[in-house]
């Protein structure tokens, strides 16, 4: 079951659509909620053979939601839920919630492990070998945290992909479906311009090249921007 899908709101502005996602997530998430996303990164899709390309873990502290993940170009980090959703645009997001809330001890161990890894670099090549390196990829990071608190075991955490993590946590019964969301990229409104053919041609070429470069960055550098 997909739960809430906001794709039907595509006719609304991106601010409205993405803002609605943030508001819904802020109300629903708990410590341990996992956010799986389906971006454009070809490397992750090739390595893992999965539709999912990224995963982050939510921690709720003093009523505010934070998301921990490991990302190319940034490494292991923590950011607010609002910033994380902004980072994911454009992509689809699937949510899994713990089937039961973590105990205080479980949550403490989970958060302590996540915090202990902040600042480590992002690495993905070792996914193919399973051998640990100085860095972490996203699914490896979250898997280690779940192992640390005693919810799961894995022989080779480095070879856990976002897709296999999804399968493992759902098949175990530890996690339940929390819905799916579509995040949309803002579309610049058409603006009437008083420009010559040469000016129009140059602007269109520049904007087209910029859009192509951003898409290539998503495909091959696994970056969202």
Buried (B, 14 or more C-beta within 10 A) or exposed (E): EEBBEBEEBEEBBBEEBBBBBBEBBBEBBBBBBBBBBBBBBBBBBEBBEBEBBBBBBBBBEEEEBBBBBBBBEEBBBBBEBBBBBBBBBBBBBBBBBBEEEBEEEBBEBBBEBBEEBEEBBBBBEBBEEEEEBEBBBBBBBBBBBBBBBEBBEBEBBBBBBBBBBBEBBBEEEBBBEBBBBBBBEEEEEEEEEEEEEEEEEEEEEEEEEEEEEBEEBBBEEBBBE
